[in-house]
Amino acid sequence: MYSSREFHKSSYSPNESACVEVAEGATTAVRDTQNRDAGALVFPSDEWRALLGVTRSEA
């Protein structure tokens, strides 16, 4: 689905020990940087934007 080149470290990841990577496109995939082989959670992009909107408003 997504290649490793499409993932980038999330700007919400505070440090190297607790990082997630995100790949954005028609859908948004999220994976654990330290456990890439476990796969990724995939969300419709509009749901991902809604989640970010809620977390930003509560921060």
N, CA, C, O and CB atoms as a CASP TS submission, in Angstrom:
PFRMAT TS
TARGET T0000
AUTHOR 0000-0000-0000
METHOD Language model
MODEL 1
PARENT N/A
ATOM      1  N   MET     1       0.829  -1.188   0.000  1.00  0.00           N
ATOM      2  CA  MET     1       0.000   0.000   0.000  1.00  0.00           C
ATOM      3  C   MET     1       0.876   1.255   0.000  1.00  0.00           C
ATOM      4  O   MET     1       0.866   2.012  -0.971  1.00  0.00           O
ATOM      5  CB  MET     1      -0.945  -0.004   1.213  1.00  0.00           C
ATOM      6  N   TYR     2       1.623   1.480   1.062  1.00  0.00           N
ATOM      7  CA  TYR     2       2.528   2.623   1.139  1.00  0.00           C
ATOM      8  C   TYR     2       3.955   2.102   1.150  1.00  0.00           C
ATOM      9  O   TYR     2       4.243   1.071   1.758  1.00  0.00           O
ATOM     10  CB  TYR     2       2.239   3.496   2.403  1.00  0.00           C
ATOM     11  N   SER     3       4.837   2.808   0.484  1.00  0.00           N
ATOM     12  CA  SER     3       6.248   2.427   0.546  1.00  0.00           C
ATOM     13  C   SER     3       6.895   3.176   1.712  1.00  0.00           C
ATOM     14  O   SER     3       6.361   4.174   2.196  1.00  0.00           O
ATOM     15  CB  SER     3       6.986   2.741  -0.809  1.00  0.00           C
ATOM     16  N   SER     4       8.029   2.690   2.146  1.00  0.00           N
ATOM     17  CA  SER     4       8.741   3.333   3.253  1.00  0.00           C
ATOM     18  C   SER     4       9.100   4.774   2.939  1.00  0.00           C
ATOM     19  O   SER     4       9.203   5.604   3.842  1.00  0.00           O
ATOM     20  CB  SER     4       9.998   2.558   3.588  1.00  0.00           C
ATOM     21  N   ARG     5       9.292   5.073   1.659  1.00  0.00           N
ATOM     22  CA  ARG     5       9.655   6.438   1.264  1.00  0.00           C
ATOM     23  C   ARG     5       8.521   7.433   1.490  1.00  0.00           C
ATOM     24  O   ARG     5       8.774   8.633   1.597  1.00  0.00           O
ATOM     25  CB  ARG     5      10.065   6.462  -0.195  1.00  0.00           C
ATOM     26  N   GLU     6       7.290   6.967   1.565  1.00  0.00           N
ATOM     27  CA  GLU     6       6.154   7.856   1.714  1.00  0.00           C
ATOM     28  C   GLU     6       5.886   8.260   3.167  1.00  0.00           C
ATOM     29  O   GLU     6       5.135   9.202   3.417  1.00  0.00           O
ATOM     30  CB  GLU     6       4.934   7.204   1.142  1.00  0.00           C
ATOM     31  N   PHE     7       6.487   7.564   4.112  1.00  0.00           N
ATOM     32  CA  PHE     7       6.288   7.868   5.529  1.00  0.00           C
ATOM     33  C   PHE     7       7.254   8.956   5.988  1.00  0.00           C
ATOM     34  O   PHE     7       8.396   9.023   5.534  1.00  0.00           O
ATOM     35  CB  PHE     7       6.470   6.601   6.382  1.00  0.00           C
ATOM     36  N   HIS     8       6.780   9.799   6.890  1.00  0.00           N
ATOM     37  CA  HIS     8       7.644  10.784   7.526  1.00  0.00           C
ATOM     38  C   HIS     8       7.294  10.846   9.005  1.00  0.00           C
ATOM     39  O   HIS     8       6.176  10.512   9.400  1.00  0.00           O
ATOM     40  CB  HIS     8       7.496  12.186   6.856  1.00  0.00           C
ATOM     41  N   LYS     9       8.240  11.267   9.811  1.00  0.00           N
ATOM     42  CA  LYS     9       8.015  11.362  11.253  1.00  0.00           C
ATOM     43  C   LYS     9       6.949  12.405  11.526  1.00  0.00           C
ATOM     44  O   LYS     9       6.990  13.505  10.975  1.00  0.00           O
ATOM     45  CB  LYS     9       9.325  11.712  12.002  1.00  0.00           C
ATOM     46  N   SER    10       6.009  12.064  12.366  1.00  0.00           N
ATOM     47  CA  SER    10       4.954  12.999  12.735  1.00  0.00           C
ATOM     48  C   SER    10       5.527  14.163  13.525  1.00  0.00           C
ATOM     49  O   SER    10       6.391  13.974  14.381  1.00  0.00           O
ATOM     50  CB  SER    10       3.865  12.292  13.546  1.00  0.00           C
ATOM     51  N   SER    11       5.051  15.357  13.240  1.00  0.00           N
ATOM     52  CA  SER    11       5.492  16.528  13.997  1.00  0.00           C
ATOM     53  C   SER    11       4.982  16.482  15.432  1.00  0.00           C
ATOM     54  O   SER    11       5.434  17.264  16.269  1.00  0.00           O
ATOM     55  CB  SER    11       5.019  17.811  13.315  1.00  0.00           C
ATOM     56  N   TYR    12       4.059  15.592  15.728  1.00  0.00           N
ATOM     57  CA  TYR    12       3.535  15.440  17.085  1.00  0.00           C
ATOM     58  C   TYR    12       4.359  14.450  17.909  1.00  0.00           C
ATOM     59  O   TYR    12       4.090  14.287  19.099  1.00  0.00           O
ATOM     60  CB  TYR    12       2.082  14.986  17.036  1.00  0.00           C
ATOM     61  N   SER    13       5.343  13.793  17.321  1.00  0.00           N
ATOM     62  CA  SER    13       6.199  12.869  18.053  1.00  0.00           C
ATOM     63  C   SER    13       7.262  13.670  18.785  1.00  0.00           C
ATOM     64  O   SER    13       8.063  14.358  18.152  1.00  0.00           O
ATOM     65  CB  SER    13       6.847  11.822  17.102  1.00  0.00           C
ATOM     66  N   PRO    14       7.280  13.591  20.105  1.00  0.00           N
ATOM     67  CA  PRO    14       8.163  14.463  20.883  1.00  0.00           C
ATOM     68  C   PRO    14       9.640  14.096  20.851  1.00  0.00           C
ATOM     69  O   PRO    14      10.488  14.978  20.987  1.00  0.00           O
ATOM     70  CB  PRO    14       7.715  14.470  22.281  1.00  0.00           C
ATOM     71  N   ASN    15       9.974  12.816  20.677  1.00  0.00           N
ATOM     72  CA  ASN    15      11.381  12.415  20.726  1.00  0.00           C
ATOM     73  C   ASN    15      11.584  11.118  19.960  1.00  0.00           C
ATOM     74  O   ASN    15      10.644  10.568  19.386  1.00  0.00           O
ATOM     75  CB  ASN    15      11.854  12.255  22.185  1.00  0.00           C
ATOM     76  N   GLU    16      12.802  10.644  19.960  1.00  0.00           N
ATOM     77  CA  GLU    16      13.136   9.435  19.194  1.00  0.00           C
ATOM     78  C   GLU    16      12.591   8.154  19.813  1.00  0.00           C
ATOM     79  O   GLU    16      12.476   7.148  19.113  1.00  0.00           O
ATOM     80  CB  GLU    16      14.630   9.319  19.057  1.00  0.00           C
ATOM     81  N   SER    17      12.252   8.155  21.103  1.00  0.00           N
ATOM     82  CA  SER    17      11.809   6.915  21.731  1.00  0.00           C
ATOM     83  C   SER    17      10.309   6.676  21.595  1.00  0.00           C
ATOM     84  O   SER    17       9.844   5.564  21.846  1.00  0.00           O
ATOM     85  CB  SER    17      12.182   6.924  23.182  1.00  0.00           C
ATOM     86  N   ALA    18       9.553   7.678  21.208  1.00  0.00           N
ATOM     87  CA  ALA    18       8.097   7.527  21.103  1.00  0.00           C
ATOM     88  C   ALA    18       7.614   8.170  19.814  1.00  0.00           C
ATOM     89  O   ALA    18       6.852   9.137  19.844  1.00  0.00           O
ATOM     90  CB  ALA    18       7.378   8.158  22.328  1.00  0.00           C
ATOM     91  N   CYS    19       8.049   7.642  18.696  1.00  0.00           N
ATOM     92  CA  CYS    19       7.742   8.260  17.403  1.00  0.00           C
ATOM     93  C   CYS    19       6.703   7.475  16.629  1.00  0.00           C
ATOM     94  O   CYS    19       6.634   6.248  16.703  1.00  0.00           O
ATOM     95  CB  CYS    19       9.000   8.392  16.572  1.00  0.00           C
ATOM     96  N   VAL    20       5.912   8.204  15.897  1.00  0.00           N
ATOM     97  CA  VAL    20       5.060   7.593  14.895  1.00  0.00           C
ATOM     98  C   VAL    20       5.386   8.232  13.558  1.00  0.00           C
ATOM     99  O   VAL    20       5.819   9.382  13.488  1.00  0.00           O
ATOM    100  CB  VAL    20       3.550   7.754  15.249  1.00  0.00           C
ATOM    101  N   GLU    21       5.169   7.469  12.504  1.00  0.00           N
ATOM    102  CA  GLU    21       5.369   7.955  11.152  1.00  0.00           C
ATOM    103  C   GLU    21       4.022   7.996  10.456  1.00  0.00           C
ATOM    104  O   GLU    21       3.143   7.177  10.723  1.00  0.00           O
ATOM    105  CB  GLU    21       6.376   7.067  10.375  1.00  0.00           C
ATOM    106  N   VAL    22       3.873   8.949   9.568  1.00  0.00           N
ATOM    107  CA  VAL    22       2.614   9.162   8.866  1.00  0.00           C
ATOM    108  C   VAL    22       2.869   9.187   7.362  1.00  0.00           C
ATOM    109  O   VAL    22       3.861   9.754   6.903  1.00  0.00           O
ATOM    110  CB  VAL    22       1.937  10.479   9.330  1.00  0.00           C
ATOM    111  N   ALA    23       1.976   8.573   6.604  1.00  0.00           N
ATOM    112  CA  ALA    23       1.993   8.658   5.140  1.00  0.00           C
ATOM    113  C   ALA    23       0.619   9.160   4.726  1.00  0.00           C
ATOM    114  O   ALA    23      -0.400   8.546   5.043  1.00  0.00           O
ATOM    115  CB  ALA    23       2.337   7.258   4.460  1.00  0.00           C
ATOM    116  N   GLU    24       0.599  10.271   4.021  1.00  0.00           N
ATOM    117  CA  GLU    24      -0.658  10.907   3.658  1.00  0.00           C
ATOM    118  C   GLU    24      -0.921  10.784   2.166  1.00  0.00           C
ATOM    119  O   GLU    24      -0.007  10.878   1.347  1.00  0.00           O
ATOM    120  CB  GLU    24      -0.651  12.371   4.071  1.00  0.00           C
ATOM    121  N   GLY    25      -2.159  10.578   1.838  1.00  0.00           N
ATOM    122  CA  GLY    25      -2.593  10.452   0.456  1.00  0.00           C
ATOM    123  C   GLY    25      -4.102  10.381   0.445  1.00  0.00           C
ATOM    124  O   GLY    25      -4.753  11.101   1.202  1.00  0.00           O
ATOM    125  N   ALA    26      -4.680   9.531  -0.394  1.00  0.00           N
ATOM    126  CA  ALA    26      -6.129   9.344  -0.399  1.00  0.00           C
ATOM    127  C   ALA    26      -6.600   8.802   0.944  1.00  0.00           C
ATOM    128  O   ALA    26      -7.719   9.070   1.381  1.00  0.00           O
ATOM    129  CB  ALA    26      -6.549   8.395  -1.535  1.00  0.00           C
ATOM    130  N   THR    27      -5.722   8.031   1.594  1.00  0.00           N
ATOM    131  CA  THR    27      -5.918   7.599   2.973  1.00  0.00           C
ATOM    132  C   THR    27      -4.679   8.005   3.748  1.00  0.00           C
ATOM    133  O   THR    27      -3.663   8.367   3.154  1.00  0.00           O
ATOM    134  CB  THR    27      -6.178   6.051   3.072  1.00  0.00           C
ATOM    135  N   THR    28      -4.756   7.948   5.069  1.00  0.00           N
ATOM    136  CA  THR    28      -3.610   8.291   5.915  1.00  0.00           C
ATOM    137  C   THR    28      -3.217   7.053   6.705  1.00  0.00           C
ATOM    138  O   THR    28      -4.054   6.438   7.366  1.00  0.00           O
ATOM    139  CB  THR    28      -3.941   9.489   6.874  1.00  0.00           C
ATOM    140  N   ALA    29      -1.949   6.691   6.634  1.00  0.00           N
ATOM    141  CA  ALA    29      -1.429   5.533   7.361  1.00  0.00           C
ATOM    142  C   ALA    29      -0.527   6.021   8.487  1.00  0.00           C
ATOM    143  O   ALA    29       0.230   6.978   8.323  1.00  0.00           O
ATOM    144  CB  ALA    29      -0.655   4.570   6.407  1.00  0.00           C
ATOM    145  N   VAL    30      -0.616   5.358   9.621  1.00  0.00           N
ATOM    146  CA  VAL    30       0.182   5.700  10.798  1.00  0.00           C
ATOM    147  C   VAL    30       0.850   4.423  11.284  1.00  0.00           C
ATOM    148  O   VAL    30       0.201   3.386  11.415  1.00  0.00           O
ATOM    149  CB  VAL    30      -0.698   6.353  11.931  1.00  0.00           C
ATOM    150  N   ARG    31       2.167   4.503  11.554  1.00  0.00           N
ATOM    151  CA  ARG    31       2.868   3.322  12.056  1.00  0.00           C
ATOM    152  C   ARG    31       3.869   3.718  13.128  1.00  0.00           C
ATOM    153  O   ARG    31       4.268   4.878  13.233  1.00  0.00           O
ATOM    154  CB  ARG    31       3.578   2.582  10.911  1.00  0.00           C
ATOM    155  N   ASP    32       4.266   2.733  13.920  1.00  0.00           N
ATOM    156  CA  ASP    32       5.254   2.907  14.982  1.00  0.00           C
ATOM    157  C   ASP    32       6.643   2.880  14.351  1.00  0.00           C
ATOM    158  O   ASP    32       6.994   1.930  13.651  1.00  0.00           O
ATOM    159  CB  ASP    32       5.112   1.798  16.083  1.00  0.00           C
ATOM    160  N   THR    33       7.422   3.913  14.597  1.00  0.00           N
ATOM    161  CA  THR    33       8.759   3.995  14.019  1.00  0.00           C
ATOM    162  C   THR    33       9.635   2.824  14.448  1.00  0.00           C
ATOM    163  O   THR    33      10.435   2.328  13.654  1.00  0.00           O
ATOM    164  CB  THR    33       9.418   5.304  14.413  1.00  0.00           C
ATOM    165  N   GLN    34       9.494   2.376  15.692  1.00  0.00           N
ATOM    166  CA  GLN    34      10.354   1.314  16.199  1.00  0.00           C
ATOM    167  C   GLN    34       9.840  -0.085  15.870  1.00  0.00           C
ATOM    168  O   GLN    34      10.524  -1.072  16.144  1.00  0.00           O
ATOM    169  CB  GLN    34      10.504   1.454  17.683  1.00  0.00           C
ATOM    170  N   ASN    35       8.660  -0.183  15.295  1.00  0.00           N
ATOM    171  CA  ASN    35       8.093  -1.487  14.964  1.00  0.00           C
ATOM    172  C   ASN    35       7.409  -1.425  13.600  1.00  0.00           C
ATOM    173  O   ASN    35       6.227  -1.745  13.471  1.00  0.00           O
ATOM    174  CB  ASN    35       7.091  -1.941  16.055  1.00  0.00           C
ATOM    175  N   ARG    36       8.154  -1.016  12.602  1.00  0.00           N
ATOM    176  CA  ARG    36       7.606  -0.825  11.251  1.00  0.00           C
ATOM    177  C   ARG    36       7.022  -2.095  10.652  1.00  0.00           C
ATOM    178  O   ARG    36       6.062  -2.036   9.883  1.00  0.00           O
ATOM    179  CB  ARG    36       8.677  -0.298  10.339  1.00  0.00           C
ATOM    180  N   ASP    37       7.598  -3.247  10.999  1.00  0.00           N
ATOM    181  CA  ASP    37       7.130  -4.517  10.434  1.00  0.00           C
ATOM    182  C   ASP    37       5.737  -4.900  10.920  1.00  0.00           C
ATOM    183  O   ASP    37       5.108  -5.784  10.339  1.00  0.00           O
ATOM    184  CB  ASP    37       8.103  -5.622  10.777  1.00  0.00           C
ATOM    185  N   ALA    38       5.246  -4.260  11.964  1.00  0.00           N
ATOM    186  CA  ALA    38       3.909  -4.570  12.495  1.00  0.00           C
ATOM    187  C   ALA    38       2.805  -4.024  11.598  1.00  0.00           C
ATOM    188  O   ALA    38       1.633  -4.347  11.792  1.00  0.00           O
ATOM    189  CB  ALA    38       3.754  -4.002  13.906  1.00  0.00           C
ATOM    190  N   GLY    39       3.166  -3.206  10.629  1.00  0.00           N
ATOM    191  CA  GLY    39       2.171  -2.651   9.726  1.00  0.00           C
ATOM    192  C   GLY    39       1.730  -1.261  10.165  1.00  0.00           C
ATOM    193  O   GLY    39       2.383  -0.623  10.991  1.00  0.00           O
ATOM    194  N   ALA    40       0.632  -0.807   9.613  1.00  0.00           N
ATOM    195  CA  ALA    40       0.153   0.544   9.876  1.00  0.00           C
ATOM    196  C   ALA    40      -1.355   0.540  10.048  1.00  0.00           C
ATOM    197  O   ALA    40      -2.057  -0.324   9.521  1.00  0.00           O
ATOM    198  CB  ALA    40       0.560   1.497   8.743  1.00  0.00           C
ATOM    199  N   LEU    41      -1.836   1.515  10.789  1.00  0.00           N
ATOM    200  CA  LEU    41      -3.270   1.774  10.861  1.00  0.00           C
ATOM    201  C   LEU    41      -3.608   2.731   9.736  1.00  0.00           C
ATOM    202  O   LEU    41      -2.898   3.716   9.532  1.00  0.00           O
ATOM    203  CB  LEU    41      -3.693   2.359  12.260  1.00  0.00           C
ATOM    204  N   VAL    42      -4.664   2.467   9.009  1.00  0.00           N
ATOM    205  CA  VAL    42      -5.026   3.296   7.859  1.00  0.00           C
ATOM    206  C   VAL    42      -6.406   3.913   8.110  1.00  0.00           C
ATOM    207  O   VAL    42      -7.359   3.226   8.478  1.00  0.00           O
ATOM    208  CB  VAL    42      -5.020   2.454   6.533  1.00  0.00           C
ATOM    209  N   PHE    43      -6.480   5.223   7.899  1.00  0.00           N
ATOM    210  CA  PHE    43      -7.702   5.985   8.127  1.00  0.00           C
ATOM    211  C   PHE    43      -8.084   6.739   6.858  1.00  0.00           C
ATOM    212  O   PHE    43      -7.207   7.156   6.102  1.00  0.00           O
ATOM    213  CB  PHE    43      -7.526   6.966   9.311  1.00  0.00           C
ATOM    214  N   PRO    44      -9.381   6.921   6.613  1.00  0.00           N
ATOM    215  CA  PRO    44      -9.767   7.849   5.550  1.00  0.00           C
ATOM    216  C   PRO    44      -9.219   9.238   5.906  1.00  0.00           C
ATOM    217  O   PRO    44      -9.250   9.632   7.072  1.00  0.00           O
ATOM    218  CB  PRO    44     -11.336   7.885   5.362  1.00  0.00           C
ATOM    219  N   SER    45      -8.730   9.966   4.933  1.00  0.00           N
ATOM    220  CA  SER    45      -8.063  11.240   5.204  1.00  0.00           C
ATOM    221  C   SER    45      -8.955  12.243   5.922  1.00  0.00           C
ATOM    222  O   SER    45      -8.463  13.014   6.745  1.00  0.00           O
ATOM    223  CB  SER    45      -7.576  11.840   3.919  1.00  0.00           C
ATOM    224  N   ASP    46     -10.264  12.254   5.629  1.00  0.00           N
ATOM    225  CA  ASP    46     -11.139  13.197   6.318  1.00  0.00           C
ATOM    226  C   ASP    46     -11.272  12.859   7.795  1.00  0.00           C
ATOM    227  O   ASP    46     -11.395  13.763   8.622  1.00  0.00           O
ATOM    228  CB  ASP    46     -12.513  13.217   5.665  1.00  0.00           C
ATOM    229  N   GLU    47     -11.251  11.573   8.147  1.00  0.00           N
ATOM    230  CA  GLU    47     -11.286  11.186   9.563  1.00  0.00           C
ATOM    231  C   GLU    47      -9.981  11.558  10.260  1.00  0.00           C
ATOM    232  O   GLU    47      -9.996  11.975  11.418  1.00  0.00           O
ATOM    233  CB  GLU    47     -11.547   9.673   9.704  1.00  0.00           C
ATOM    234  N   TRP    48      -8.855  11.412   9.569  1.00  0.00           N
ATOM    235  CA  TRP    48      -7.565  11.786  10.138  1.00  0.00           C
ATOM    236  C   TRP    48      -7.521  13.295  10.414  1.00  0.00           C
ATOM    237  O   TRP    48      -7.050  13.720  11.469  1.00  0.00           O
ATOM    238  CB  TRP    48      -6.415  11.376   9.188  1.00  0.00           C
ATOM    239  N   ARG    49      -8.010  14.098   9.470  1.00  0.00           N
ATOM    240  CA  ARG    49      -8.056  15.555   9.675  1.00  0.00           C
ATOM    241  C   ARG    49      -8.956  15.911  10.850  1.00  0.00           C
ATOM    242  O   ARG    49      -8.638  16.818  11.619  1.00  0.00           O
ATOM    243  CB  ARG    49      -8.550  16.265   8.402  1.00  0.00           C
ATOM    244  N   ALA    50     -10.066  15.215  10.995  1.00  0.00           N
ATOM    245  CA  ALA    50     -10.967  15.461  12.127  1.00  0.00           C
ATOM    246  C   ALA    50     -10.272  15.129  13.452  1.00  0.00           C
ATOM    247  O   ALA    50     -10.401  15.879  14.420  1.00  0.00           O
ATOM    248  CB  ALA    50     -12.263  14.627  11.978  1.00  0.00           C
ATOM    249  N   LEU    51      -9.548  14.027  13.502  1.00  0.00           N
ATOM    250  CA  LEU    51      -8.810  13.670  14.711  1.00  0.00           C
ATOM    251  C   LEU    51      -7.777  14.734  15.054  1.00  0.00           C
ATOM    252  O   LEU    51      -7.665  15.141  16.210  1.00  0.00           O
ATOM    253  CB  LEU    51      -8.128  12.311  14.540  1.00  0.00           C
ATOM    254  N   LEU    52      -7.024  15.183  14.061  1.00  0.00           N
ATOM    255  CA  LEU    52      -6.042  16.248  14.306  1.00  0.00           C
ATOM    256  C   LEU    52      -6.712  17.527  14.781  1.00  0.00           C
ATOM    257  O   LEU    52      -6.184  18.212  15.658  1.00  0.00           O
ATOM    258  CB  LEU    52      -5.235  16.529  13.042  1.00  0.00           C
ATOM    259  N   GLY    53      -7.867  17.860  14.214  1.00  0.00           N
ATOM    260  CA  GLY    53      -8.588  19.050  14.631  1.00  0.00           C
ATOM    261  C   GLY    53      -8.979  18.989  16.103  1.00  0.00           C
ATOM    262  O   GLY    53      -8.852  19.977  16.825  1.00  0.00           O
ATOM    263  N   VAL    54      -9.453  17.828  16.545  1.00  0.00           N
ATOM    264  CA  VAL    54      -9.836  17.661  17.949  1.00  0.00           C
ATOM    265  C   VAL    54      -8.611  17.737  18.856  1.00  0.00           C
ATOM    266  O   VAL    54      -8.654  18.397  19.894  1.00  0.00           O
ATOM    267  CB  VAL    54     -10.565  16.321  18.155  1.00  0.00           C
ATOM    268  N   THR    55      -7.528  17.075  18.482  1.00  0.00           N
ATOM    269  CA  THR    55      -6.346  17.101  19.347  1.00  0.00           C
ATOM    270  C   THR    55      -5.734  18.493  19.401  1.00  0.00           C
ATOM    271  O   THR    55      -5.214  18.886  20.445  1.00  0.00           O
ATOM    272  CB  THR    55      -5.305  16.093  18.862  1.00  0.00           C
ATOM    273  N   ARG    56      -5.779  19.238  18.326  1.00  0.00           N
ATOM    274  CA  ARG    56      -5.252  20.593  18.336  1.00  0.00           C
ATOM    275  C   ARG    56      -6.092  21.515  19.205  1.00  0.00           C
ATOM    276  O   ARG    56      -5.548  22.374  19.900  1.00  0.00           O
ATOM    277  CB  ARG    56      -5.180  21.136  16.926  1.00  0.00           C
ATOM    278  N   SER    57      -7.405  21.349  19.177  1.00  0.00           N
ATOM    279  CA  SER    57      -8.278  22.225  19.950  1.00  0.00           C
ATOM    280  C   SER    57      -8.211  21.921  21.446  1.00  0.00           C
ATOM    281  O   SER    57      -8.518  22.782  22.270  1.00  0.00           O
ATOM    282  CB  SER    57      -9.712  22.096  19.458  1.00  0.00           C
ATOM    283  N   GLU    58      -7.809  20.694  21.800  1.00  0.00           N
ATOM    284  CA  GLU    58      -7.723  20.329  23.210  1.00  0.00           C
ATOM    285  C   GLU    58      -6.321  20.507  23.771  1.00  0.00           C
ATOM    286  O   GLU    58      -6.116  20.312  24.969  1.00  0.00           O
ATOM    287  CB  GLU    58      -8.166  18.901  23.400  1.00  0.00           C
ATOM    288  N   ALA    59      -5.369  20.866  22.956  1.00  0.00           N
ATOM    289  CA  ALA    59      -3.974  21.006  23.419  1.00  0.00           C
ATOM    290  C   ALA    59      -3.765  22.315  24.146  1.00  0.00           C
ATOM    291  O   ALA    59      -2.657  22.597  24.601  1.00  0.00           O
ATOM    292  CB  ALA    59      -3.001  20.913  22.242  1.00  0.00           C
TER
END
